[in-house]
């Protein structure tokens, strides 16, 4: 999924996030090309749309959940050898007598849902033939109520995505659980990248673009470097940068915050 784009542009492009605008004057050799800084720092886009908040307390398995409902002797550990993303996943090793593997988000339940629905997803991996289930349960005054669940029977040992949705009454608690029943002793079950949203959202803020151009002077034709490293996005990472060189050349899109460009004609250019 692509995220919003921070594009350092001239002040006149009011619909785009604008950072400090550098104006270059390119002249014929041997005269120098020198930039004049035009201050326009911190301009941002209007407030954007909303996005759901992940209400799982530890989605990336960096700390640990509960395995108290698993077979006796089962162990839940943080495993850095197998992760869907990031540094680690949860790994539950079934106890010596075999039985159920249950990974519960306690104590990170959603204590009071915003509603009217909860959606959840998790990436799971395990032995071929094992059936893994993702479930959510609504609790009304501490008593289990409606449940939504999605099972998958693993055809390989790769990562698989489970998703489910549950209609809830605002204010009720919601529990999230991943389980697999009747496993052999020592069976390993992995879980990673868990998400759950029960109605909470944040309002997306526009990125704030910041731009510097180097060198400070040069002789035409001159190669300049635009650096937007200082650009920020308060509610996410900037995935794409755009550079409008102001000389009629195409806007350059990049996944890195720096780009180079050659000015070879006489003129003044807003970047």
C-alpha positions as CSV (number, residue, x, y, z in Angstrom):
1,X,0.0,0.0,0.0
2,X,1.4,3.3,-1.0
3,X,1.6,6.1,1.6
4,X,1.2,9.8,1.1
5,X,3.9,11.6,-0.8
6,X,6.0,14.6,0.4
7,X,6.9,16.8,-2.6
8,X,9.2,19.8,-2.1
9,X,7.8,22.4,-4.5
10,X,7.6,26.1,-5.2
11,X,5.5,28.3,-3.0
12,X,2.9,28.8,-5.7
13,X,2.0,25.1,-5.7
14,X,-0.3,25.5,-2.7
15,X,-2.0,22.1,-3.0
16,X,1.3,20.3,-2.3
17,X,3.3,20.0,0.8
18,X,6.0,22.7,0.4
19,X,9.3,23.0,2.2
20,X,12.1,25.5,1.9
21,X,12.2,26.6,-1.7
22,X,15.6,27.1,-3.3
23,X,15.8,29.2,-6.4
24,X,18.7,28.6,-8.8
25,X,19.9,31.1,-11.4
26,X,21.8,29.3,-14.2
27,X,24.0,31.5,-16.3
28,X,26.4,30.9,-19.1
29,X,30.0,29.8,-18.3
30,X,32.3,31.0,-16.9
31,X,29.9,33.0,-14.6
32,X,28.8,31.2,-11.4
33,X,25.4,29.7,-10.7
34,X,24.3,30.7,-7.2
35,X,21.2,29.7,-5.2
36,X,19.0,32.2,-3.4
37,X,17.1,30.7,-0.5
38,X,13.4,31.7,-0.4
39,X,12.0,30.9,3.0
40,X,8.8,28.8,3.1
41,X,9.5,26.3,5.9
42,X,6.9,24.1,7.4
43,X,4.0,24.5,5.0
44,X,1.7,21.4,5.1
45,X,-1.2,19.9,3.3
46,X,-4.7,20.3,4.9
47,X,-5.7,17.5,7.3
48,X,-6.2,14.3,5.5
49,X,-8.5,11.3,5.9
50,X,-8.5,9.0,8.9
51,X,-7.0,5.5,9.3
52,X,-7.7,2.7,11.8
53,X,-5.4,2.3,14.8
54,X,-3.9,-1.1,15.5
55,X,-5.2,-1.8,19.0
56,X,-3.0,-4.9,19.6
57,X,-0.6,-4.2,22.4
58,X,2.3,-6.1,20.9
59,X,1.7,-6.9,17.2
60,X,5.2,-7.7,16.2
61,X,6.0,-10.2,19.0
62,X,8.7,-8.0,20.5
63,X,7.6,-8.8,24.1
64,X,5.2,-11.7,24.6
65,X,1.6,-12.8,25.0
66,X,-0.2,-15.4,27.1
67,X,0.0,-19.2,26.5
68,X,-1.8,-20.1,29.7
69,X,-4.6,-21.9,27.8
70,X,-2.2,-24.2,25.9
71,X,-1.3,-27.8,26.8
72,X,0.7,-28.2,30.0
73,X,4.4,-27.6,29.6
74,X,3.9,-25.5,26.4
75,X,6.3,-22.6,26.0
76,X,5.8,-19.3,24.3
77,X,9.0,-17.6,23.2
78,X,10.1,-14.7,21.0
79,X,11.7,-16.3,18.0
80,X,14.2,-14.3,15.9
81,X,14.9,-17.1,13.5
82,X,11.5,-16.9,11.8
83,X,9.6,-13.7,11.3
84,X,7.0,-12.5,8.8
85,X,8.4,-9.0,9.1
86,X,10.5,-7.2,11.6
87,X,12.9,-8.9,14.0
88,X,10.9,-11.6,15.6
89,X,7.7,-13.6,15.8
90,X,5.9,-15.5,18.6
91,X,6.7,-19.2,18.7
92,X,4.7,-21.6,20.8
93,X,6.2,-25.1,21.4
94,X,3.6,-27.6,22.5
95,X,4.3,-29.4,25.8
96,X,5.6,-33.0,26.2
97,X,2.1,-34.5,26.5
98,X,0.8,-32.9,23.3
99,X,-2.5,-31.0,23.0
100,X,-3.6,-27.5,22.2
101,X,-1.6,-24.5,21.2
102,X,-3.4,-21.2,22.3
103,X,-1.9,-17.8,21.9
104,X,-4.0,-15.1,23.7
105,X,-3.6,-11.4,23.6
106,X,-4.2,-11.1,27.4
107,X,-3.6,-8.7,29.0
108,X,-3.9,-6.6,25.8
109,X,-7.6,-7.1,25.2
110,X,-9.5,-4.2,23.8
111,X,-11.1,-3.2,27.1
112,X,-13.8,-1.0,25.5
113,X,-14.5,-1.2,21.8
114,X,-15.5,1.9,19.8
115,X,-17.5,-0.3,17.4
116,X,-19.6,-1.1,15.6
117,X,-17.2,-3.7,14.2
118,X,-13.9,-5.2,15.1
119,X,-11.5,-6.5,12.4
120,X,-8.4,-8.5,13.0
121,X,-5.7,-10.3,11.1
122,X,-2.6,-12.4,11.9
123,X,0.1,-14.1,9.9
124,X,0.6,-17.8,11.0
125,X,3.0,-20.6,10.2
126,X,3.2,-24.2,11.4
127,X,3.4,-27.8,10.4
128,X,1.7,-29.1,7.3
129,X,-1.8,-30.4,8.0
130,X,-2.3,-28.3,11.2
131,X,-5.5,-26.3,11.4
132,X,-5.0,-22.8,12.9
133,X,-7.9,-20.6,13.9
134,X,-8.1,-16.9,14.5
135,X,-11.0,-15.9,16.7
136,X,-12.4,-12.8,18.4
137,X,-14.9,-12.9,21.3
138,X,-17.0,-10.1,22.6
139,X,-17.4,-9.9,26.4
140,X,-20.5,-8.3,28.0
141,X,-19.9,-7.5,31.6
142,X,-17.2,-10.1,31.7
143,X,-19.3,-12.9,30.2
144,X,-18.3,-14.3,26.8
145,X,-20.7,-13.5,24.0
146,X,-20.6,-13.4,20.2
147,X,-17.5,-15.0,18.5
148,X,-16.2,-14.7,15.0
149,X,-13.5,-17.1,13.8
150,X,-11.6,-18.0,10.7
151,X,-9.7,-21.3,10.3
152,X,-7.0,-22.4,7.9
153,X,-5.5,-25.8,7.3
154,X,-1.8,-25.4,6.5
155,X,-0.7,-26.9,3.2
156,X,3.0,-25.9,3.7
157,X,5.2,-24.3,6.4
158,X,5.1,-20.8,4.9
159,X,3.4,-17.8,6.4
160,X,-0.4,-17.5,5.8
161,X,-2.8,-14.6,6.5
162,X,-5.9,-15.1,8.6
163,X,-8.6,-12.4,8.9
164,X,-11.9,-12.1,10.6
165,X,-14.6,-9.5,11.5
166,X,-17.0,-9.3,14.5
167,X,-20.0,-7.0,15.0
168,X,-19.7,-5.5,18.5
169,X,-21.6,-3.2,20.8
170,X,-19.6,-0.1,21.6
171,X,-18.1,-0.2,25.1
172,X,-17.8,-4.0,25.3
173,X,-14.5,-5.8,25.7
174,X,-13.0,-7.9,22.8
175,X,-10.6,-10.8,23.1
176,X,-8.3,-12.0,20.4
177,X,-7.0,-15.6,20.2
178,X,-5.0,-17.8,17.8
179,X,-5.1,-21.5,18.3
180,X,-4.5,-25.0,16.9
181,X,-6.1,-28.1,18.5
182,X,-4.7,-31.6,19.2
183,X,-1.0,-31.1,18.2
184,X,1.8,-33.5,18.8
185,X,4.4,-32.9,21.5
186,X,7.0,-30.4,20.5
187,X,4.9,-29.0,17.6
188,X,5.9,-25.4,16.8
189,X,3.3,-22.7,15.9
190,X,4.4,-19.2,14.8
191,X,2.4,-15.9,14.9
192,X,3.4,-12.5,13.7
193,X,2.1,-9.1,12.5
194,X,-1.2,-9.2,14.4
195,X,-3.7,-6.4,13.9
196,X,-7.0,-5.6,15.6
197,X,-9.2,-2.6,15.2
198,X,-12.4,-2.0,17.1
199,X,-13.3,1.4,15.8
200,X,-10.5,3.7,16.9
201,X,-9.0,6.0,14.3
202,X,-6.5,8.7,13.9
203,X,-6.7,11.7,11.6
204,X,-3.9,11.6,9.1
205,X,-1.7,14.7,9.0
206,X,0.0,16.0,5.9
207,X,3.7,15.5,5.4
208,X,6.0,18.4,6.0
209,X,8.6,18.8,3.2
210,X,12.0,20.3,3.8
211,X,14.5,20.8,1.0
212,X,18.1,21.9,0.6
213,X,20.1,22.3,-2.6
214,X,23.9,21.9,-2.9
215,X,26.4,23.1,-3.9
216,X,25.9,26.7,-2.9
217,X,27.4,27.9,-6.1
218,X,28.7,26.5,-9.4
219,X,29.5,27.1,-13.0
220,X,26.9,26.3,-15.7
221,X,26.3,23.6,-16.7
222,X,26.0,22.6,-13.0
223,X,25.0,19.4,-11.2
224,X,23.0,20.0,-8.1
225,X,21.8,17.7,-5.3
226,X,18.4,18.1,-3.8
227,X,18.1,16.7,-0.3
228,X,14.7,16.2,1.4
229,X,16.0,14.1,4.3
230,X,14.6,16.5,6.8
231,X,11.0,16.0,5.5
232,X,8.7,14.5,8.1
233,X,5.4,12.7,8.4
234,X,3.9,12.7,11.9
235,X,1.8,9.5,11.4
236,X,3.8,7.4,9.1
237,X,7.0,7.0,7.0
238,X,7.4,8.9,3.7
239,X,7.6,6.3,1.0
240,X,8.0,8.5,-2.1
241,X,9.7,11.8,-2.8
242,X,9.0,14.0,-5.8
243,X,11.4,16.7,-7.2
244,X,10.2,19.4,-9.5
245,X,13.3,21.0,-11.0
246,X,11.4,24.0,-12.3
247,X,13.0,23.9,-15.8
248,X,10.4,22.0,-17.7
249,X,11.9,18.6,-17.1
250,X,9.6,15.8,-15.8
251,X,9.0,15.7,-12.0
252,X,11.4,13.1,-10.6
253,X,9.9,10.5,-8.3
254,X,12.2,8.6,-5.9
255,X,12.0,6.3,-2.9
256,X,15.1,8.0,-1.5
257,X,15.2,11.6,-0.2
258,X,18.0,12.8,-2.5
259,X,18.3,13.4,-6.2
260,X,20.6,15.1,-8.6
261,X,19.9,17.3,-11.6
262,X,21.9,19.2,-14.2
263,X,21.1,22.8,-15.1
264,X,22.6,23.8,-18.5
265,X,20.5,26.7,-19.6
266,X,20.4,30.3,-18.5
267,X,17.4,31.2,-16.2
268,X,16.0,31.2,-12.7
269,X,14.4,28.0,-11.5
270,X,12.2,27.3,-8.4
271,X,12.8,23.8,-7.1
